[in-house]
Amino acid sequence: MFRAAKRVLTALAVIAIILLAYQFFFARPVEITKGEEYHTHADFAVFLNGQKLNFSKKEFMSKETCGKPGEEHKIDLNTEEGMAEAAHLHDLNGNVVHFHHENATLAMFFGNIGFSLSKDCLETKENKYCNTDFKKLKVFANGLQVINIENYVPKDLDKLLVTYGEESASEVRAQNEQITSQACIYSKKCPIPSGFVLPPEACT
């Protein structure tokens, strides 16, 4: 009887060890710091009344840093600093937006560069461009029109077009063709073209 009890206790101990191992290695939720190591890129262009804006200027570049590689770095989207780190431009390249948070929206990016994007208006530092009977604000992602403009969360390698005016469908397609294909270079998903300088990113 003693041996039988010992075998039962041994079996229970083995089962307990297996359950603990499963809990530790498989069932335990992964601890991920919001924004940690999240880094995607999207090509973009903005046309206002047929004119393409130039964002490759120092005034549009990020002045924030996102910590050192390997360090835990939390990005809080409830703070101005966090939003600035989450979506921005840098390296004087005004063609590629860098996203450091999985919930960063396109509207948040425009807010970070001093613009304002809503479903009806795009406001720059100088003017406000709102929907009228003839002129419309439209946003496209990879050639498809975005309906929920204010809440759109760009994905890696998106090609984003923000356009305002009376453009026809063919004119919008022509604008879309002017969007660069540089996001894949920053995301290291395509070869670096000859002559293209890929600097160490200021925010990692």
C-alpha positions as CSV (number, residue, x, y, z in Angstrom):
1,M,0.0,0.0,0.0
2,F,2.9,2.3,0.8
3,R,4.4,1.7,-2.6
4,A,1.2,2.4,-4.3
5,A,0.8,5.7,-2.5
6,K,4.4,6.6,-3.3
7,R,3.7,5.9,-7.0
8,V,0.6,8.1,-6.9
9,L,2.6,10.9,-5.3
10,T,5.4,10.6,-7.8
11,A,2.9,10.7,-10.7
12,L,1.2,13.8,-9.2
13,A,4.6,15.5,-8.8
14,V,5.4,14.8,-12.5
15,I,2.1,16.1,-13.6
16,A,2.6,19.3,-11.5
17,I,6.1,19.8,-13.0
18,I,4.6,19.4,-16.5
19,L,1.9,21.9,-15.8
20,L,4.3,24.4,-14.4
21,A,6.6,24.0,-17.4
22,Y,3.7,24.5,-19.8
23,Q,2.5,27.6,-17.9
24,F,6.0,29.1,-18.0
25,F,7.0,28.3,-21.6
26,F,3.7,28.3,-23.4
27,A,0.8,29.8,-21.5
28,R,2.5,32.8,-20.1
29,P,1.6,36.0,-22.0
30,V,4.5,37.6,-23.7
31,E,5.5,40.9,-22.1
32,I,5.9,43.5,-24.8
33,T,6.5,47.2,-24.1
34,K,4.2,49.3,-26.2
35,G,6.2,50.7,-29.1
36,E,9.3,48.6,-28.2
37,E,11.2,47.6,-31.3
38,Y,8.2,48.4,-33.5
39,H,9.5,50.1,-36.6
40,T,7.7,50.3,-39.9
41,H,7.9,52.6,-42.9
42,A,5.5,54.1,-45.5
43,D,6.1,56.1,-48.6
44,F,3.8,59.1,-48.9
45,A,3.0,62.2,-50.9
46,V,0.7,65.2,-50.5
47,F,-0.9,67.1,-53.4
48,L,-2.8,70.4,-52.9
49,N,-4.6,71.7,-56.0
50,G,-2.3,69.6,-58.1
51,Q,1.0,70.8,-56.5
52,K,3.1,68.3,-54.6
53,L,4.4,69.4,-51.3
54,N,8.1,69.1,-50.3
55,F,8.6,67.6,-46.9
56,S,12.4,67.2,-47.2
57,K,13.0,70.2,-45.0
58,K,14.5,70.5,-41.6
59,E,11.3,72.0,-40.2
60,F,9.5,68.7,-40.8
61,M,12.2,66.5,-39.3
62,S,11.8,64.8,-35.9
63,K,13.7,66.3,-33.0
64,E,13.0,63.3,-30.8
65,T,15.0,60.2,-30.0
66,C,13.5,56.8,-29.3
67,G,16.2,55.5,-26.9
68,K,19.2,53.3,-27.6
69,P,19.0,49.9,-29.3
70,G,18.4,47.2,-26.8
71,E,17.0,49.5,-24.2
72,E,13.4,49.1,-23.0
73,H,11.6,52.2,-24.3
74,K,8.0,52.9,-23.7
75,I,6.1,55.2,-26.1
76,D,3.0,56.7,-24.5
77,L,0.5,57.9,-27.1
78,N,-1.3,59.9,-24.4
79,T,1.6,62.3,-24.3
80,E,2.8,64.9,-26.8
81,E,6.3,63.4,-26.6
82,G,5.1,59.9,-27.2
83,M,3.0,60.9,-30.2
84,A,6.1,62.7,-31.7
85,E,8.2,59.6,-31.3
86,A,5.5,57.3,-32.7
87,A,5.3,58.8,-36.2
88,H,7.7,61.2,-37.9
89,L,10.3,62.0,-40.6
90,H,14.0,62.2,-40.2
91,D,17.3,62.2,-42.1
92,L,16.0,65.0,-44.3
93,N,14.0,62.4,-46.3
94,G,10.5,63.8,-46.8
95,N,9.3,60.7,-48.7
96,V,9.2,58.1,-45.9
97,V,7.3,58.2,-42.7
98,H,8.7,56.2,-39.8
99,F,6.3,54.6,-37.4
100,H,7.4,53.4,-33.9
101,H,4.1,52.4,-32.5
102,E,1.5,49.9,-33.8
103,N,-1.3,52.3,-33.1
104,A,0.1,55.4,-34.6
105,T,-2.3,56.9,-37.1
106,L,-1.7,58.9,-40.3
107,A,-3.5,61.9,-38.6
108,M,-1.1,61.6,-35.7
109,F,1.8,61.9,-38.1
110,F,0.4,65.1,-39.7
111,G,-0.1,66.6,-36.2
112,N,3.5,65.9,-35.4
113,I,4.7,68.0,-38.4
114,G,2.4,70.9,-37.6
115,F,-0.5,69.9,-39.9
116,S,-3.9,68.7,-39.0
117,L,-5.8,65.9,-40.9
118,S,-9.5,65.2,-40.5
119,K,-12.1,63.5,-42.6
120,D,-13.0,66.9,-44.2
121,C,-9.9,69.1,-44.0
122,L,-6.1,69.2,-44.2
123,E,-4.7,72.1,-42.4
124,T,-1.1,73.1,-43.1
125,K,0.9,75.8,-41.3
126,E,-0.3,78.4,-43.8
127,N,-3.8,77.3,-45.1
128,K,-6.8,75.1,-44.5
129,Y,-8.0,72.9,-47.3
130,C,-11.6,71.6,-46.7
131,N,-14.2,69.8,-48.7
132,T,-16.4,72.0,-50.9
133,D,-19.0,71.2,-53.6
134,F,-16.1,71.0,-56.1
135,K,-12.9,70.3,-54.2
136,K,-12.5,67.2,-52.1
137,L,-9.9,65.9,-49.7
138,K,-9.1,62.2,-50.4
139,V,-6.6,59.8,-48.9
140,F,-5.4,56.6,-50.7
141,A,-3.4,53.7,-49.4
142,N,-1.9,51.5,-52.1
143,G,-4.3,52.9,-54.6
144,L,-7.4,52.3,-52.6
145,Q,-9.4,55.2,-51.1
146,V,-9.3,55.4,-47.3
147,I,-12.8,56.1,-45.8
148,N,-11.9,56.4,-42.1
149,I,-9.2,59.0,-42.7
150,E,-8.8,60.1,-39.1
151,N,-8.2,56.6,-37.7
152,Y,-6.2,55.0,-40.4
153,V,-3.2,53.2,-39.1
154,P,-0.5,52.8,-41.8
155,K,1.1,49.4,-42.4
156,D,4.7,48.7,-43.3
157,L,5.4,49.5,-47.0
158,D,2.2,51.4,-47.5
159,K,2.1,53.9,-50.3
160,L,0.0,56.8,-49.0
161,L,-1.5,59.6,-51.1
162,V,-3.2,62.6,-49.6
163,T,-4.7,64.8,-52.3
164,Y,-7.0,67.8,-52.3
165,G,-8.6,69.5,-55.3
166,E,-10.8,68.7,-58.4
167,E,-8.6,65.9,-59.7
168,S,-10.0,63.3,-62.0
169,A,-9.4,59.6,-61.4
170,S,-6.6,59.6,-64.0
171,E,-5.0,62.6,-62.4
172,V,-5.1,60.9,-59.0
173,R,-3.4,57.8,-60.6
174,A,-0.7,60.0,-62.0
175,Q,-0.1,61.5,-58.5
176,N,0.0,58.0,-57.0
177,E,2.7,57.1,-59.5
178,Q,4.9,59.9,-58.1
179,I,5.1,58.3,-54.7
180,T,8.5,56.9,-54.1
181,S,9.4,53.2,-53.2
182,Q,11.9,53.9,-50.5
183,A,10.0,52.5,-47.5
184,C,11.2,49.0,-48.3
185,I,14.8,50.2,-48.2
186,Y,14.4,51.5,-44.7
187,S,12.5,48.3,-43.7
188,K,15.3,46.3,-45.3
189,K,12.9,44.4,-47.5
190,C,14.5,45.4,-50.8
191,P,18.0,46.1,-52.1
192,I,19.5,49.5,-51.7
193,P,19.6,51.2,-55.1
194,S,22.9,52.4,-56.5
195,G,23.5,56.0,-55.3
196,F,21.0,55.8,-52.5
197,V,22.6,56.6,-49.1
198,L,20.9,54.9,-46.2
199,P,22.1,56.7,-43.1
200,P,22.0,55.2,-39.6
201,E,18.5,56.1,-38.4
202,A,18.3,58.8,-35.8
203,C,15.4,57.1,-34.0
204,T,15.6,53.4,-33.4
